[in-house]
Amino acid sequence: MRGMAGENPVLFENREAFMKGLLESASKLFAAERVSFYYYDEKNTLLRLMMRRSGGASFEAEENVRLSPDSPASEALATLKPVSFRNKAGHFLLAPYRIEIYSPLSVAKGGGAAGPASERREAPLQGLIKLERSLKKGRRFSPAEAALVHDYVGGFMRSYYKAEFVGLNKKYAKNLAVITELTEIFANSLRVRESFKHILTGIQTYFGFDRVRLYLIDEKGRKLKGELSSDIRGQIKSIAYEEIPLEAGAHRFADIVLGHSSGVFMERYKDCVLYMPLVVQGVTIGLLIVDNLLSQQKIEPGELSMLKSFAGQIGLALDNVRLFDKVEELSLYDELTKLPLRRYFNQRFQEEFYRAERFKQPLAVIWADIDYFKEVNDTYGHQIGDRALKEVGRVILSNLRKIDFPCRYGGDEILILLPQATGAEAQKLAERLAAEIREVKIPVPFSRSKELSVSVSLGISTFPQDAASIETLLEKADDALYWVKSHGRGGIALAGEVEKMKAAENKKA
Amino acid sequence: MLIWLLADPDTGKFAAFKNLLNSFSAHYPDIKVDFRVLTRRSMWRSLFAHLRDSKNRETADIIELPHSWTAVFAKLGLLAEIGGVLESFNPARYPDFLRKGCVTEESDTAFSAPWWMEAPALFYRPEALKKAGLSPETDLLDWEHFLSACGRLAAGNRKRGFYPVMHGAGRMSAAHALPCVWNRGGNLFSEDMNRCALNREETVKGLEDYLEPALRGYLPLFGESVFEGGPFYEESAAMVLGTRTPASPGRKSSFRPVRLPGGRTREQVLGYNLAAASGSPNLKEAGQFLKWALSADNSRSFAEDFGVFPCLNAALEETLSEAGGEVWRGIFSAPSMTSNTTVYPTAELLLDKALWHASLRIARGAYAREDFLRELVIAHGEIDYLLSLY
């Protein structure tokens, strides 16, 4: 039996498998009816049962014992030597163990290099293995047996140390992988439309919290607005309905962002919640909250420090996403009229045209042009011309339905796409626009009249009546506009009618 | 197929389960079944670990859980609809009070099936009480009487290692504290379940009542006897707070049950259910096992094997009539279960944590009321916050 310790399997899948293996083999080798694995919780001075083998099965059980100083267990733990005793319940043998565990320092703090200088001493793993034999069936544990058990347990625990060390190294390698992959996710978030989702998914994939919530401060800096939340299974939903005024005392989140947190509730939730203000160049842009409140599972210190080290990157990624959106918005919209630009319009036009074709719905296009715009610019200057354009843009935007789509097509030309609208409906809108634009008075302080009125000419074409393709539809609207402009301006013409009028004119000629 | 069972202070439960498993395997030799026993805390952690990383963290095909965990794990998508796994499941065969423990807050769809139950009572040794001039009928009526009785028992027996009362569950827990809370008219939640009621005076007083026997030294905490092959109730205690009749193996118990002291209108019943995991690749086999384990005969013999109660109406009725004694019949005539809501298990965990810390401090002789109250305030805030989230 001397060589038994050497036969121990070195690696186990996890702690549970290790304990099970030890209890099973010890029970068999030393003919013990019951074998229990205890861990000594130094902080609470409790001996805590981790697993027991009895009746041919291993199982977890709850047993917490506070040892008196003169008890056999206290003696075993203090001397690290086996102790056997007998009482009315049976024969007992206590084999203590104690192993020191060193782990690589946390990656976030240590920066990566392994080696003695970067190792941290963990709390020692100590406790004892209790073997029992009943008074009826069993015999007492002899000193020789006690020594053998002690050797055996010692050998097993050394194997456990190796397994634990391998486990820690695996954890360390995993942390490095997490850092690499999350850094990539955050860096790639710049141009990805679904960036917020990617960031939350990345966090959940590697850490797995009960919930992750993301709040961002609005542009005016008055509110903390909910963006997204991810649950334990990684399902993401919008929390846009959550809006928190950024005022001291309004909400704990506001206090954290404003730096007014008293720390009382932070202390209260510190084990299960992490609030991470997202700061970019000294400015807080939002708040990321991860929590294990429902499960009450402690967020490990390693996870905390790693997440904290990511906070800067996450903040930067989110800020980049917002900046990118802003740039994209600026490049899609005309700053003067606030109308979308031609590039954006072309994309939408195609989509709407296909939709109209597919669902056999009507689609109208209005092509508008400010009358005598060149003269306005030449006479009053570009500033007044710009003002006129701005006003026309305002009138158009205020009269459209949500599904309509206008665009500054170039110069003073404006196109309006009207999905699901017939020619007659488009004409009604055109009349309303023309009337309202005529009412607009643009102040011109240096002119005799002190103000300027403008008018617009409008040409309308409709699908499917006037054209079967995008190009022809635009062409027809342009034709109709040209007809109006060549017949006195300030009017409205439908492509279908222009055709008829042209035919009549040709006939006359 | 893998089954996860909840650990029990009584190893008799595993012997009973092995019997059940052996008979199942004899009838279904092709179905390989393994089982693992986890403490309540470990089970909770393992189920959440699986939810976090279902690809790499295993879960069982069948899970035993306290009835009050059904709602939260069903909501998190861990549990399969029981009707889909066990076609013959009929909630009407169970007492009304058990049905709420099988569903979620939002629907009547069952996600777990009642398996066995237990009810806390006070067990006393008639001769010990008689020797101290105490009568169970008059001296254990309410908590004050009970504490006085403990005092008299302690004064009358100075033997080292003797305690007037011991805790059968091994430690102070939120689940076992509830009858004391109810005695005072308190509860963990408001009637509508929308607010935590942990800071209500009645609730706090009830919890303090629960700690009082330990504080006065009448009830041992973290005692060594359990480590040394005990506890030897017959020799070291006059009374036991627990759910099973205390007995030494192979010996007839000298303890008799009586209702827990207090003027409650309801008696606590703790239910344990079986559920199938929604992601199990062995749902068919799981259904066969559930059918077997939950059948009238099997569930009854399983419960009887370790001194608890079966859940099916007919089996419960038979057990109660056989158990003799009006005590159990009285308890089961006004049964009350802890709530089965999304937040309840977490609330119980938080209260457990506060009671655990209080127990440690009592054991060290360092208990301070303010510390306990502060922990309750913290738990209260956290539970209210959770209620606003889930």
Interface residues (C-beta under 8 A of the other chain):
Chain A: N44 T45 L46 L47 S54 G55 A57 S58 F59 E60 A61 E62 E63 N64 V65 R66 L67 S68 S71 A73 N87 K88 A89 G90 F92 K130 E132 G208 F209 D210 R211 I232 R233 F265 R268 Y269 L293 L294 S295 Q296 Q297
Chain B: L5 A7 D8 P9 T11 F14 A15 K18 R36 V37 L38 T39 R40 R41 S42 W44 R45 F48 L51 R52 D53 S54 V72 L76 G77 G170 R171 L221 F222 G223 E224 V226 F227 E228 G229 G230 F232 T342 V343 T346 L349 L350 K353 L360 A363 R364 I378 G381 E382 Y385 L386 L389 Y390
